[in-house]
Amino acid sequence: MGGRVEKFSGGWSIGRREYDTPDGPIALNAWHQDQVVEVPDGARTIASNDFCAHAGLLYGDTIFTLQPHPEIKGDIMQIYLDEVGHQSHFPQEMIAAAKTEHGQPMSELAMAARMAAFFKGRAPV
């Protein structure tokens, strides 16, 4: 779509992360190393933090993208941390921190409602 995605030089983002949005802060689970580093023409950033400058993008009123994972709820994240997190290519200090933060309040249901409203044409996110 004209932007640029790359394996982020800052490394991985794993676990609960807070993002700034036009409607206030949200907390969602992340598990990624690739990031949008240049926003495509016509897209606007709607979610960001110090680590991931373009965590959420809107392309007009038809495309809504997120880098974090609202579909990874607490129980699923716990499985990822336990079953996948021990692999050597994941930073173990980040896995340990994610396990410590696990269980804190999350915004996945609010984000799901926001996404549904967007696609139904009822929310200007």
DSSP file (Angstrom, degrees, kcal/mol; ACC not computed):
  #  RESIDUE AA STRUCTURE BP1 BP2  ACC     N-H-->O    O-->H-N    N-H-->O    O-->H-N    TCO  KAPPA ALPHA  PHI   PSI    X-CA   Y-CA   Z-CA
    1    1 A M              0   0    0      0, 0.0    40,-0.2     0, 0.0     3,-0.1   0.000 360.0 360.0 360.0   8.8    0.0    0.0    0.0
    2    2 A G        +     0   0    0      1,-0.3    39,-0.1    38,-0.2     2,-0.0   0.368 360.0 102.6 101.1  -6.6    3.0    2.2   -0.3
    3    3 A G        -     0   0    0     37,-0.1     2,-0.4    38,-0.1    -1,-0.3  -0.094  68.5-111.2 -89.9-163.7    4.4    2.2    3.2
    4    4 A R  E     -A   38   0A   0     34,-2.2    33,-3.2    -3,-0.1    34,-1.6  -0.989  24.1-174.1-139.5 131.9    7.3    0.3    4.6
    5    5 A V  E     +A   36   0A   0     -2,-0.4     2,-0.3    31,-0.3    31,-0.2  -0.948  16.6 164.5-118.0 140.6    7.3   -2.6    7.1
    6    6 A E  E     -A   35   0A   0     29,-2.2    29,-2.3    -2,-0.4     2,-0.7  -0.980  50.7 -84.9-150.0 162.4   10.6   -4.1    8.4
    7    7 A K  E     -A   34   0A   0     -2,-0.3    27,-0.3    27,-0.2     2,-0.1  -0.620  64.1-115.7 -66.2 114.9   12.0   -6.3   11.1
    8    8 A F    >   -     0   0    0     25,-2.5     3,-1.9    -2,-0.7    -1,-0.1  -0.311  11.8-143.0 -67.6 131.4   12.2   -3.6   13.8
    9    9 A S  T 3  S+     0   0    0      1,-0.3    -1,-0.2    -2,-0.1     3,-0.1   0.715  98.9  66.4 -65.2 -20.3   15.7   -2.8   14.9
   10   10 A G  T 3  S-     0   0    0      1,-0.3    -1,-0.3    23,-0.1     2,-0.2   0.497 103.8-134.6 -80.1  -3.4   14.4   -2.3   18.5
   11   11 A G    <   -     0   0    0     -3,-1.9    -1,-0.3    22,-0.2    -3,-0.2  -0.563  45.4  -5.1  92.9-151.9   13.5   -6.0   18.7
   12   12 A W        -     0   0    0     -2,-0.2     2,-0.4    -3,-0.1    21,-0.2  -0.388  40.6-154.8 -85.7 155.6   10.4   -7.7   19.9
   13   13 A S  E     +B   32   0B   0     19,-2.4    19,-2.1    -2,-0.1     2,-0.4  -0.977  27.8 168.5-125.3 116.6    7.2   -6.5   21.6
   14   14 A I  E     +B   31   0B   0     -2,-0.4    17,-0.2    17,-0.2     2,-0.2  -0.995  38.9   2.5-135.7 130.1    5.7   -9.3   23.7
   15   15 A G  E    S-B   30   0B   0     15,-2.6    15,-2.0    -2,-0.4     2,-0.2  -0.521 104.3  -0.5 100.4-164.7    2.9   -9.1   26.2
   16   16 A R  E     +B   29   0B   0     13,-0.2     2,-0.4    82,-0.2    13,-0.2  -0.431  65.5 176.2 -67.7 127.1    0.6   -6.3   27.5
   17   17 A R  E     -B   28   0B   0     11,-2.5    11,-2.4    -2,-0.2     2,-0.4  -0.985  23.3-136.0-133.3 144.2    1.3   -3.0   25.9
   18   18 A E  E     -B   27   0B   0     -2,-0.4     2,-0.4     9,-0.2     9,-0.2  -0.823  21.5-168.3-100.6 140.8   -0.4    0.4   26.2
   19   19 A Y  E     -B   26   0B   0      7,-2.8     7,-2.3    -2,-0.4     2,-0.4  -0.960  20.3-126.4-128.7 143.8   -1.1    2.5   23.2
   20   20 A D  B     +D   48   0C   0     28,-3.6    28,-1.6    -2,-0.4    -2,-0.0  -0.751  35.0 172.5 -86.3 135.5   -2.3    6.1   22.8
   21   21 A T    >   -     0   0    0     -2,-0.4     3,-1.9     3,-0.3    26,-0.2  -0.886  49.4-101.0-134.4 166.5   -5.4    6.5   20.6
   22   22 A P  T 3  S+     0   0    0      0, 0.0    25,-0.1     0, 0.0    -2,-0.0   0.780 125.1  49.4 -58.6 -25.3   -7.6    9.5   19.8
   23   23 A D  T 3  S-     0   0    0      1,-0.4    -3,-0.0   102,-0.2   102,-0.0   0.301 126.4 -87.8 -96.5   8.7  -10.1    8.1   22.4
   24   24 A G    <   -     0   0    0     -3,-1.9    -1,-0.4     2,-0.0    -3,-0.3  -0.497  68.6 -27.4 110.1 177.4   -7.5    7.6   25.1
   25   25 A P        -     0   0    0      0, 0.0     2,-0.3     0, 0.0    -5,-0.2  -0.294  52.9-172.3 -70.3 147.9   -5.1    4.9   26.1
   26   26 A I  E     -B   19   0B   0     -7,-2.3    -7,-2.8     2,-0.0     2,-0.5  -0.935  14.8-142.2-131.6 158.2   -5.8    1.2   25.4
   27   27 A A  E     +B   18   0B   0     -2,-0.3    80,-3.3    -9,-0.2     2,-0.3  -0.988  29.2 160.3-124.5 123.3   -4.0   -2.0   26.5
   28   28 A L  E     -B   17   0B   0    -11,-2.4   -11,-2.5    -2,-0.5     2,-0.3  -0.946  40.8-101.5-137.1 157.6   -3.6   -4.9   24.1
   29   29 A N  E     -BC  16  69B   0     40,-0.5    40,-3.6    -2,-0.3     2,-0.3  -0.586  36.7-165.8 -79.5 141.9   -1.4   -7.9   23.8
   30   30 A A  E     +B   15   0B   0    -15,-2.0   -15,-2.6    -2,-0.3     2,-0.0  -0.912  22.1 168.5-124.3 153.5    1.5   -7.8   21.4
   31   31 A W  E     +B   14   0B   0     -2,-0.3     2,-0.3    36,-0.3   -17,-0.2  -0.476  42.5 107.1-160.4  82.0    3.7  -10.5   19.9
   32   32 A H  E     -B   13   0B   0    -19,-2.1   -19,-2.4     1,-0.1     3,-0.1  -0.990  42.3-172.4-156.6 160.4    5.7   -9.1   17.0
   33   33 A Q  S    S+     0   0    0     -2,-0.3   -25,-2.5   -21,-0.2     2,-0.2   0.503  72.6  83.4-124.6 -27.5    9.0   -7.9   15.7
   34   34 A D  E     +A    7   0A   0    -27,-0.3     2,-0.3    33,-0.1   -27,-0.2  -0.545  59.1 177.5 -78.6 145.6    7.9   -6.5   12.3
   35   35 A Q  E     -A    6   0A   0    -29,-2.3   -29,-2.2    -2,-0.2     2,-0.6  -0.986  38.5-106.7-145.4 154.4    6.6   -3.0   12.3
   36   36 A V  E     +A    5   0A   0     18,-0.3    18,-0.4    -2,-0.3   -31,-0.3  -0.743  38.0 171.9 -74.6 121.0    5.3   -0.3    9.9
   37   37 A V  E     +     0   0A   0    -33,-3.2     2,-0.4    -2,-0.6   -32,-0.2   0.585  68.3  37.6-109.7 -16.3    8.1    2.2    9.9
   38   38 A E  E    S-A    4   0A   0    -34,-1.6   -34,-2.2    16,-0.1    -1,-0.3  -0.979  82.4-134.7-135.0 124.6    6.7    4.4    7.1
   39   39 A V        -     0   0    0     -2,-0.4     3,-0.1   -36,-0.2     6,-0.0  -0.567  26.6-114.9 -77.9 134.5    3.0    5.1    6.8
   40   40 A P    >   -     0   0    0      0, 0.0     3,-2.0     0, 0.0   -38,-0.2  -0.292  41.0 -87.4 -63.4 152.5    1.5    4.8    3.3
   41   41 A D  T 3  S+     0   0    0      1,-0.3     3,-0.1   -40,-0.2   -38,-0.1  -0.370 116.8  23.8 -56.3 136.9    0.1    7.9    1.7
   42   42 A G  T 3  S+     0   0    0      1,-0.3    18,-0.8    -3,-0.1     2,-0.3   0.306  99.7 108.7  88.1  -9.3   -3.5    8.3    2.7
   43   43 A A  E <   -E   59   0D   0     -3,-2.0     2,-0.4    16,-0.2    -1,-0.3  -0.686  51.3-156.8 -96.8 154.0   -3.2    6.4    5.9
   44   44 A R  E     -E   58   0D   0     14,-2.2    14,-2.3    -2,-0.3     2,-0.3  -0.994  19.6-118.3-132.1 142.5   -3.3    7.9    9.4
   45   45 A T  E     +E   57   0D   0     -2,-0.4    12,-0.3    12,-0.2     3,-0.1  -0.598  33.4 167.6 -78.0 130.0   -1.9    6.6   12.6
   46   46 A I  E     +     0   0D   0     10,-2.9     2,-0.3    -2,-0.3    11,-0.2   0.409  66.2  38.0-122.7  -3.2   -4.6    6.0   15.3
   47   47 A A  E     +E   56   0D   0      9,-1.2     9,-1.7   -26,-0.2     8,-1.4  -0.973  67.9 145.3-148.7 134.6   -2.6    3.9   17.8
   48   48 A S  B     -D   20   0C   0    -28,-1.6   -28,-3.6    -2,-0.3     2,-0.3  -0.985  18.3-176.4-158.6 163.3    1.0    4.3   18.9
   49   49 A N        -     0   0    0      3,-1.5   -30,-0.1    -2,-0.3     6,-0.1  -0.899  52.3 -83.4-150.3-178.3    3.4    4.1   21.8
   50   50 A D  S    S+     0   0    0     -2,-0.3     3,-0.2     1,-0.2   -31,-0.1   0.788 128.4  40.1 -62.8 -26.9    7.1    4.8   22.2
   51   51 A F  S    S+     0   0    0      1,-0.2     2,-0.6     2,-0.0    -1,-0.2   0.838 122.9  35.6 -89.5 -37.4    8.1    1.4   20.8
   52   52 A C    >   -     0   0    0      1,-0.1    -3,-1.5   -17,-0.0     3,-0.8  -0.866  63.0-176.1-125.5  95.3    5.6    1.1   17.9
   53   53 A A  T 3  S+     0   0    0     -2,-0.6     3,-0.1     1,-0.3    -1,-0.1   0.756  84.7  34.1 -65.5 -25.8    4.9    4.5   16.3
   54   54 A H  T 3   +     0   0    0    -18,-0.4   -18,-0.3     1,-0.1    -1,-0.3  -0.482  67.9 144.2-129.7  61.5    2.3    3.1   13.9
   55   55 A A  S <  S+     0   0    0     -8,-1.4    12,-3.6    -3,-0.8     2,-0.4   0.728  74.0  28.9 -75.3 -23.0    0.5    0.4   15.9
   56   56 A G  E    S-EF  47  66D   0     -9,-1.7   -10,-2.9    10,-0.3    -9,-1.2  -0.998  70.4-176.6-139.8 135.7   -2.9    1.2   14.3
   57   57 A L  E     -EF  45  65D   0      8,-2.0     8,-2.7    -2,-0.4     2,-0.4  -0.969  13.1-155.4-132.3 146.6   -3.7    2.7   10.9
   58   58 A L  E     -EF  44  64D   0    -14,-2.3   -14,-2.2    -2,-0.4     2,-0.6  -0.976   1.8-162.8-116.9 136.7   -6.8    3.8    9.1
   59   59 A Y  E >>  -EF  43  63D   0      4,-2.5     3,-1.6    -2,-0.4     4,-1.5  -0.901  64.5 -62.9-115.1  97.0   -7.0    3.9    5.3
   60   60 A G  T 34 S-     0   0    0    -18,-0.8   -16,-0.1    -2,-0.6    -1,-0.1  -0.361  96.1 -45.7  60.1-137.2  -10.0    6.1    4.6
   61   61 A D  T 34 S+     0   0    0     -3,-0.1    -1,-0.2     1,-0.1     3,-0.1   0.067 133.1  59.6-115.5  24.0  -13.2    4.5    5.9
   62   62 A T  T <4 S+     0   0    0     -3,-1.6     2,-0.4     1,-0.2    -2,-0.2   0.630  93.4  54.3-124.5 -20.4  -12.5    1.0    4.6
   63   63 A I  E  <  +F   59   0D   0     -4,-1.5    -4,-2.5     2,-0.0     2,-0.4  -0.975  49.8 176.6-126.9 131.7   -9.3   -0.4    6.1
   64   64 A F  E     -F   58   0D   0     -2,-0.4     2,-0.3    -6,-0.2    -6,-0.2  -0.985  11.6-176.5-131.8 116.2   -8.4   -0.6    9.8
   65   65 A T  E     -F   57   0D   0     -8,-2.7    -8,-2.0    -2,-0.4     2,-0.4  -0.893   7.0-170.4-119.6 149.2   -5.1   -2.3   10.8
   66   66 A L  E     -F   56   0D   0     -2,-0.3   -10,-0.3   -10,-0.2   -11,-0.1  -0.999  18.8-160.5-135.3 138.1   -3.6   -3.1   14.1
   67   67 A Q  S    S+     0   0    0    -12,-3.6   -36,-0.3    -2,-0.4    -1,-0.1   0.888  80.6  66.2 -80.7 -44.3   -0.1   -4.3   15.0
   68   68 A P  S    S-     0   0    0      0, 0.0   -38,-0.2     0, 0.0     3,-0.1  -0.169  90.5-114.3 -70.5 176.6   -1.1   -5.6   18.5
   69   69 A H  B >   +C   29   0B   0    -40,-3.6     3,-1.5     1,-0.1   -40,-0.5  -0.820  30.9 174.9-121.2  90.7   -3.5   -8.5   18.8
   70   70 A P  T 3  S+     0   0    0      0, 0.0    -1,-0.1     0, 0.0    42,-0.1   0.739  84.5  64.3 -64.8 -19.4   -7.0   -7.8   20.4
   71   71 A E  T 3  S+     0   0    0      1,-0.1     2,-1.3    -3,-0.1     5,-0.1   0.638  82.3  84.0 -77.5 -13.6   -7.8  -11.5   19.5
   72   72 A I    <   -     0   0    0     -3,-1.5   -43,-0.3   -43,-0.2    -1,-0.1  -0.702  68.3-176.4 -92.6  89.3   -5.2  -12.7   21.9
   73   73 A K     >  -     0   0    0     -2,-1.3     4,-2.7   -45,-0.1     3,-0.4  -0.202  42.8 -83.8 -77.7 175.1   -7.0  -12.6   25.2
   74   74 A G  H  > S+     0   0    0      1,-0.2     4,-2.2     2,-0.2     5,-0.1   0.844 125.9  47.9 -50.7 -47.7   -5.5  -13.5   28.6
   75   75 A D  H  > S+     0   0    0      1,-0.2     4,-1.5     2,-0.2    -1,-0.2   0.880 114.1  47.4 -66.8 -36.7   -5.9  -17.2   28.4
   76   76 A I  H  > S+     0   0    0     -3,-0.4     4,-2.4     2,-0.2    -2,-0.2   0.907 110.6  51.8 -69.9 -41.1   -4.4  -17.4   24.9
   77   77 A M  H  X S+     0   0    0     -4,-2.7     4,-2.9     1,-0.2     5,-0.2   0.890 106.1  55.3 -62.1 -38.4   -1.5  -15.2   25.8
   78   78 A Q  H  X S+     0   0    0     -4,-2.2     4,-2.4    -5,-0.2    -1,-0.2   0.909 107.8  49.0 -61.0 -40.7   -0.8  -17.4   28.8
   79   79 A I  H  X S+     0   0    0     -4,-1.5     4,-3.5     2,-0.2     5,-0.5   0.936 111.2  49.6 -63.4 -46.3   -0.5  -20.4   26.5
   80   80 A Y  H  X>S+     0   0    0     -4,-2.4     4,-2.5     1,-0.2     5,-1.9   0.947 112.5  47.6 -56.4 -48.9    1.8  -18.5   24.1
   81   81 A L  H  <5S+     0   0    0     -4,-2.9    -1,-0.2     3,-0.2    -2,-0.2   0.909 119.9  38.0 -60.6 -43.1    4.0  -17.4   27.0
   82   82 A D  H  <5S+     0   0    0     -4,-2.4     4,-0.2    -5,-0.2    -2,-0.2   0.894 126.8  32.3 -76.4 -41.0    4.2  -21.0   28.4
   83   83 A E  H  <5S+     0   0    0     -4,-3.5    -3,-0.2    -5,-0.2    -2,-0.2   0.755 135.7  17.9 -93.1 -26.0    4.3  -23.0   25.2
   84   84 A V  T ><5S+     0   0    0     -4,-2.5     3,-2.1    -5,-0.5    -3,-0.2   0.690 104.7  78.8-115.6 -30.9    6.3  -20.7   22.8
   85   85 A G  T 3 <S+     0   0    0     -5,-1.9    10,-0.1     1,-0.3    -3,-0.1   0.700  83.0  66.6 -59.4 -23.5    8.0  -18.2   25.0
   86   86 A H  T 3  S+     0   0    0     -4,-0.2    -1,-0.3    -5,-0.2    -2,-0.1   0.627  72.4 115.8 -74.8 -12.0   10.8  -20.5   26.1
   87   87 A Q  S X  S-     0   0    0     -3,-2.1     3,-1.9     1,-0.1    -3,-0.0  -0.332  75.2-122.6 -62.5 140.4   12.2  -20.6   22.5
   88   88 A S  T 3  S+     0   0    0      1,-0.3     4,-0.2     3,-0.1    -1,-0.1   0.677 103.7  65.5 -64.6 -21.8   15.7  -19.1   22.4
   89   89 A H  T 3  S+     0   0    0      2,-0.1    -1,-0.3     3,-0.0    -2,-0.1   0.598  87.9  81.4 -80.2  -7.3   14.9  -16.4   19.8
   90   90 A F  S <  S-     0   0    0     -3,-1.9     2,-0.5    -6,-0.2     5,-0.0  -0.822  95.5-109.0 -93.9 136.0   12.5  -14.6   22.2
   91   91 A P    >>  -     0   0    0      0, 0.0     4,-1.9     0, 0.0     3,-0.7  -0.486  25.7-152.1 -65.4 116.2   14.1  -12.3   24.7
   92   92 A Q  H 3> S+     0   0    0     -2,-0.5     4,-2.4     1,-0.3     5,-0.2   0.792  92.7  57.9 -65.3 -29.1   13.6  -14.2   28.0
   93   93 A E  H 3> S+     0   0    0      2,-0.2     4,-2.0     1,-0.2    -1,-0.3   0.853 107.8  48.5 -68.0 -31.9   13.6  -11.1   30.1
   94   94 A M  H <> S+     0   0    0     -3,-0.7     4,-2.5     2,-0.2    -2,-0.2   0.879 110.3  50.4 -73.0 -38.6   10.6   -9.9   28.0
   95   95 A I  H  X S+     0   0    0     -4,-1.9     4,-2.3     2,-0.2    -2,-0.2   0.925 111.2  49.2 -62.6 -44.3    8.8  -13.2   28.4
   96   96 A A  H  X S+     0   0    0     -4,-2.4     4,-1.9     1,-0.2    -2,-0.2   0.913 112.0  48.2 -61.7 -43.1    9.4  -13.0   32.2
   97   97 A A  H  X S+     0   0    0     -4,-2.0     4,-2.4     1,-0.2    -1,-0.2   0.904 110.2  52.1 -64.9 -40.6    8.0   -9.4   32.3
   98   98 A A  H  X S+     0   0    0     -4,-2.5     4,-1.2     1,-0.2    -1,-0.2   0.888 108.8  50.5 -63.1 -38.7    5.0  -10.4   30.2
   99   99 A K  H  < S+     0   0    0     -4,-2.3    -1,-0.2     1,-0.2    -2,-0.2   0.883 110.8  49.6 -65.4 -37.1    4.2  -13.2   32.6
  100  100 A T  H  < S+     0   0    0     -4,-1.9    -2,-0.2     1,-0.2    -1,-0.2   0.893 114.5  43.8 -67.1 -40.4    4.5  -10.8   35.5
  101  101 A E  H >< S+     0   0    0     -4,-2.4     3,-1.8    -5,-0.1    -1,-0.2   0.635  86.9 118.0 -80.2 -14.8    2.1   -8.3   33.8
  102  102 A H  T 3<  +     0   0    0     -4,-1.2    -3,-0.0     1,-0.2   -28,-0.0  -0.249  69.6  33.6 -57.2 136.2   -0.3  -11.0   32.7
  103  103 A G  T 3  S+     0   0    0      1,-0.4    -1,-0.2     2,-0.0     3,-0.1   0.287  83.9 128.2 100.6  -9.6   -3.8  -10.5   34.2
  104  104 A Q  S <  S-     0   0    0     -3,-1.8    -1,-0.4     1,-0.2    -3,-0.0  -0.380  75.7 -71.2 -72.7 159.8   -3.7   -6.7   34.3
  105  105 A P        -     0   0    0      0, 0.0     2,-0.3     0, 0.0    -1,-0.2  -0.183  56.6-165.2 -55.7 141.3   -6.7   -5.0   32.7
  106  106 A M        -     0   0    0     -3,-0.1   -78,-0.2   -90,-0.0     3,-0.1  -0.801  24.2-143.8-125.9 165.9   -6.9   -5.2   29.0
  107  107 A S     >  +     0   0    0    -80,-3.3     4,-2.7    -2,-0.3     5,-0.2   0.086  61.2 117.4-116.9  20.7   -8.9   -3.4   26.2
  108  108 A E  H  > S+     0   0    0      1,-0.2     4,-2.3     2,-0.2     5,-0.1   0.875  78.9  47.2 -64.0 -36.3   -9.5   -6.2   23.8
  109  109 A L  H  > S+     0   0    0      2,-0.2     4,-2.1     1,-0.2    -1,-0.2   0.907 113.1  48.4 -70.8 -39.8  -13.3   -6.1   24.1
  110  110 A A  H  > S+     0   0    0      2,-0.2     4,-2.2     1,-0.2    -2,-0.2   0.899 113.0  48.7 -63.9 -40.1  -13.4   -2.3   23.8
  111  111 A M  H  X S+     0   0    0     -4,-2.7     4,-2.8     2,-0.2    -2,-0.2   0.897 108.9  52.8 -67.6 -39.2  -11.2   -2.6   20.7
  112  112 A A  H  X S+     0   0    0     -4,-2.3     4,-2.5    -5,-0.2    -2,-0.2   0.914 111.0  47.1 -61.1 -41.9  -13.4   -5.3   19.2
  113  113 A A  H  X S+     0   0    0     -4,-2.1     4,-2.5     2,-0.2    -2,-0.2   0.893 111.8  50.7 -66.0 -39.8  -16.4   -3.0   19.6
  114  114 A R  H  X S+     0   0    0     -4,-2.2     4,-2.1     2,-0.2    -2,-0.2   0.912 111.9  47.2 -64.0 -42.7  -14.5   -0.1   18.1
  115  115 A M  H  X S+     0   0    0     -4,-2.8     4,-2.4     2,-0.2    -2,-0.2   0.921 111.9  49.6 -65.8 -43.6  -13.5   -2.2   15.1
  116  116 A A  H  X S+     0   0    0     -4,-2.5     4,-1.4     1,-0.2    -2,-0.2   0.920 111.3  49.3 -61.5 -43.7  -17.0   -3.5   14.6
  117  117 A A  H  <>S+     0   0    0     -4,-2.5     5,-3.0     1,-0.2     6,-0.8   0.897 109.4  53.3 -62.9 -40.0  -18.5    0.0   14.8
  118  118 A F  H ><5S+     0   0    0     -4,-2.1     3,-1.6     4,-0.2    -2,-0.2   0.948 110.4  45.5 -58.8 -49.8  -15.9    1.2   12.2
  119  119 A F  H 3<5S+     0   0    0     -4,-2.4    -1,-0.2     1,-0.3    -2,-0.2   0.707 110.1  54.5 -72.5 -17.6  -16.8   -1.5    9.7
  120  120 A K  T 3<5S-     0   0    0     -4,-1.4    -1,-0.3    -5,-0.2    -2,-0.2   0.429 117.4-115.7 -89.5  -0.1  -20.5   -0.9   10.2
  121  121 A G  T < 5S+     0   0    0     -3,-1.6    -3,-0.2    -4,-0.3    -2,-0.1   0.718  87.2 109.6  77.5  21.5  -19.8    2.8    9.4
  122  122 A R      < +     0   0    0     -5,-3.0    -4,-0.2    -6,-0.2    -5,-0.1   0.445  64.0  59.1-109.1  -1.1  -20.7    4.1   12.8
  123  123 A A        -     0   0    0     -6,-0.8    -2,-0.1    -5,-0.2    -1,-0.1  -0.985  55.2-158.0-136.0 129.2  -17.4    5.2   14.3
  124  124 A P              0   0    0      0, 0.0    -1,-0.1     0, 0.0    -6,-0.0   0.083 360.0 360.0 -87.7  25.5  -14.9    7.7   13.0
  125  125 A V              0   0    0    -11,-0.2  -102,-0.2  -102,-0.0   -11,-0.0   0.473 360.0 360.0   3.0 360.0  -12.1    6.0   15.1
